[in-house]
């Protein structure tokens, strides 16, 4: 995730050390660490494949019912115990739709009780007043709720009439109960014209965080490559996002704005700052290099509904191990899987264009799953890079 509001407006959300200190944090446990300084990832746990919607871009290819062999409650408790021992920074409960799972509140409650930082990724449809009360009582720290555009467009892309209103109602209910709430918007050619409306919804409903996701070619999203934004369209969207972010903060509206799944945005922000504010550009570059770009296989990970471990939440086509066979902590720390091993030090394996790019230290070759979907090679070029050869100073 790239915090546009922090880099451009110095917005402080309290997570800056985690967001910009990955390389230092990787070694923070080395003294006496039983896992030998292995990177501690945010873990996206997709607790079920079941969902009450059918979104066109769903990376999980969610279905009306659960997958065969999903982890049982006691297995889930064991996974959470292991994640706590491994000292991961946070667990994100996702799906499918996690609130469809009958024991989800038990899982969240248990995670909270053992000291794990918990967040929830949801479509909001099931957050009525009783559910909102239960989540608040559990002390849920954060809920990310997805909105795909204006009312009609959201309902069409999500496959349910009336979903938009139910989702906004869920945002309001969470906020009224003190649950920090973020809005998630996956942008592509079918909804890009709604970006301004998404900003307006955040401001009108008191949303504290906006995450704008670039399209990942994964699951059903893999079939949407033809409606992804062209490079010039992506640049226009990012320009508008920068503009709206600056305007919000100039007007005293401290909205945290992030972009996700395209680290070319980090380079693009630096290019702009190099022209307009060179001093700030130097400070921003230092922050970004503290993260090192895309962190799949290092500081982001995923456990799917049946316990398979993946190097991020978009790589369900590739298993690095299974928590029924080995604890997550061992799979992640040992990194004996060949892809995990390469992802920990990937630069020399990237395409020549990436290796020669002056921004490789803030991008790290971008999203490998998108590169694989587009080229057939998981170490191929990610087509979502929208920078020119002149901008990246190809030698």
N, C-alpha and C positions, 0 to 999 in steps of 0.2 A: 504494500500500500504506500502511495505517495501522498503525504499531507501537504496539499497545495496551500491550505490556509496557514500552515506553519512556515513554509518556505517563503511565501510571498508576503505574509502579513504578521508573522511572529505570533500566531495564535498558539496558546499553550493549552493542551488538552490533558496533560498529566502523563502521557504515554511516550514522551519524546525519547527517554532513555532506551526503551524497548524498540522504538521505531528506528532510531538512528545509531544504536550501539550494538548491533548484532555481532560484529566481528570481535568486539571486546568481550561481550557476554559469552561467546563461544568458549572462552578460556577462563571464565570467572570461577569455574568449579574445579579447576585442574588440581589444586592442592588437596590431596586426600579424597578426590572424587572417585568413587568406584566405577564411574563410566568414563574416566580418563579424559575429561574435558569435552565430551561430545556436545554438539549444539543442542540446546533445549528448544523444541519447536512449539509454537501454538498448534494445538491438535484440533482439527475439524473432525468431530465424530458424527458421521451420518448414521443416526441411530435406527433409521428405518428407510426402506425404499417406498413405503406407502405415502400417498399424498392425495389431498382432496381437490387438487387442481391439476391441470395438464399444460404446463407452460411450454411454449415453443422452443425455448432456449435451455431447458433443464439439463444441466451437466450430468445429473444422476439418472436420467431416463426414468423418472419416478413413475410408479404404477398405482392403480387404485388400492391394491393390497400389498402386504409386506413381502419381501423376498423370502424364499425358502431358506431356513437355517439361520435367521437373524440371531444375534447374540441374545441370550436370555438375561433376565434381570441379574442373577448372581454372577454371570460372566461379565456383565457390565460393571458391577461393583468391583470385581477383580481388576478389570482394565483401569478403572479410576484409581484404585489403590496403587497400581503400578505407575500411573502418570504422576501421582503425588510423590512417590518415592523418587521418580526421575526429575521432579521439580520443574515441570513444564510451566511456562508463564500463564497459560490460559487454555481452557477447553471450550470449544464452540459446538454446542448441540445443534445439529442440522439434520437434513433428511434428503429426499422426501420432505414431508412436513413432520417435524419432530413431535408436535403436539398431538398427532394422530396416534402415536405409540402409547398404549395404555399405562405403562409404568414410567413415563417420562418425568413426572413430578418426583417420583421416588429416586430416579437417577440424579436429577438436579439436586434434590435435597441431600443425597449422600455425598455428592461432589462438594457441595458447600460445607458439609459437616467435617470433611477431612482437610479443608483449607484450600481447595482448588478454586481459582478464579473462573467463573462460569458466565458464558454469554449464550444467547439464543438467536438462531437464524430461522425466521418464520414468515409465512405469507399473511399471518394475522387473522385469518378467517375464523379460527377457533378461539380467539381471545375475546370472549364475552366478559361481562362483569365478574361472574364467579371465577373464571380462569384468571383474569387480571388480578383479582384479589389473592388467589393462590400463589401466583408468581411473585407478587409483592411480598407476601408473607414469607416466602422462601428466601427473600433477600436477593433476588436475581439482579445482577449488576447491570446488564445491558441486553436490549433486544434490538436486533437488526431486522427491519420489516421491508419487504420488497414492494416497490411500486414501479410499473413499467411505462408510465406516461399518463396522459389525460384519461378521463373516466372511460370513454368508449374504447380507446386503444388498450388500456390496461385489461379491461374485461375480455377483449378479443385475444390478446396475447396469453392470457391466463386461462382462457377456456371456461369462464363462468360469468354470466350476467349478474351484476350487482357486487362483484368482488371488490371493485374500487372503493365503494362506500364502506364495506365491511372492513377493509384494510385501514382506511383512514380512521374509522371508529376505534380500531385496535390501537393505533398510534395514540389517539387521545386518551384512551383508557390507561395505557401504560404510563403516559406522562402524568396523568392525574394522580397516579399512585407512587410517583417518585422513581419509576424505572427509567433510566436513561435510554433514549430511543433514537435509533438511526434509520435513515431511509436509504434503501439500496436500489439503484437504477442501472440496469444493463443497457448500454446504448448501442444501437445499430441503425441501419437505414430505415427500419420500419417505425422508429419512434424518436429519432434524433431531433426532430423539430419541437419536441416537448421538453427539452432541457430547461428552458426558462420557466415553464410551468412547474417542473420539479423543484426548482429553487423556490418558487413562490409557495408551493405546498409546505416546504420545510419551514419557511418563515411564518406562514399563517398558522401552522399547527405547533409551533414551538419545538420543532425537531432540532436536536443539538448537533447531529452529524449527518452529512450526506456522503455516501460512497457511490461514485460513478464507476461502474465496471465496464471495461472493454469486453467485447464478445470473446469467449473462450470456445474453441472448436472442439467441444467435448460433449458426449451424450447427444441429446437432440440438438444442442447448439452446433454440433459438427455438420449438421445438414443446412446450416444457415450461412455458410461462407459466401454465398452469392448475394446476400443482403447485408454483409458487413460493410462498414464504411470504407470508401476509397481513401488513400493517403491525404488528399486535399480536403476531404470531408472531415477526417479525423482532426486535422490541424485546425479547421474552422471550429469544431466542437470544443477542442482544448482551449483555443483562444477565447471562446465565449465563456467557458468555465473559469478561466483565469480572471476575465473581466468581471463576471458576476461575483466571484469570491472577493475580489478587491472592493467592489462596490458595497457588498454586505458589511465588510469590516470598516470601511470608511463611514458608513451610516450607523455604526455602533451595534451591528447585528453579528455577534460572535459565532457564526456558523462554522463548525469544523468541516472542511471539504477535502475529500480524498479521491484519488483515482486509483484503480485497481487493475492488475493483470496486463499492464503495458508500461514497462519501464522506459520506453522512449519518451514518455511524458517528463521524466526526470531530466533527461538530456534537453528536451525542448524548453523546459523552464530555465535551465542554465543558459541556453542560447539567448533567450530573451533578456535575462538579467545581465549577461555579458555586454549587451548593447545599451542597456538603460541604467544599470547600477553595478559596475564591476566589483566594487567592494563587497556588496551583498552577494554577488555571484561566487566570490571566493569562500565566503562563510557557508553558503548553501552547498557548494561542492564538497566541503569538508564533512558536512552532515550526511550527505548522500553517500559518500565513500565509506562512512561508518556503517552503513547498511550493506553496501556492496551490490545493490541491484536485486534482481530476482533471487529469492531464497528458497525455492522449491528444493526439497531434499535436505535442507539445513534447518531453517527456522520456521518453516510451515510444513505441515504433514496432514495425513488424513487416515482415518480408520473407517472402512465402509460398513454397512449393516451386518455383514457376515464375518467381520473381523480381519479382512484383508487390509494390509498397510500399503499406502500409496505415498509418493513423494510430494503430492499436493492434492487438493480436492478435485482437480480436473483430470487426474491420471488413473482413473479406474480401470483402464485397459491394461494396466501393468501392475503386478503385485510384487512388493518387496518382501513379503512374508505374511504370516497370519498370527494373530494374538492367541489363537487356540493352540498353536504349536510352540511359539516362543513369546515371551513378554514383549510388548512394544518397546520398552526401554532397551532391551538387548538388540532387537532388530535395528533400531535407530542408532545406537551407540557403536555397534560392531561395523555397520555399513559394509557387510560382505556382499550385498547385492551389487552387481556391477554398475547399475545406473546410479544408485545412491553414492557409490564411491566416486564416480565421475562428477556428479553434481556438487560434491564437496570442494572440488577444485577443477572447475569445468573450462576455464578460459582457453587452454590450449586445444580443447576439443571442439570449440565453436567454429562456425564458418569463418572463412578468411576475412570477410567484410567486418564481422564483429570483432575479431582479434585486432584488426587494424583501426578500429574506431576509437577516437579519443575519449568516448564516453563509456567504454566497456566497464570501467570501474564503478559506474553508477547505474548500469543496466544489466550487465552480466549475461547478455545474450537473450534476455526476455523470456517468454513463456515457451517451454519445451514442448508441451502438449500441442499447442497451436502450430508450432513448427512441424511437428510430426504429422498432424492432420493435413497440413497443406503440402508437404513435400514427400511424405513417406519416410522421412529420416528424423529421428528424435533429436539429432544434433544438427539438423538443417537450419535454414534461415527462417526466422519468424516474420511472416509477411506483414505483421502489424507495425513494424518499424516504418515510420513515415518521414524519416530524416533523409536529406539529400547527401550525396557524396561530399559536396562542398561543406555542408554543415558539420559532418563528422570528421572531416579532414583525412579522408582516405589517402594513404601514401602510395 
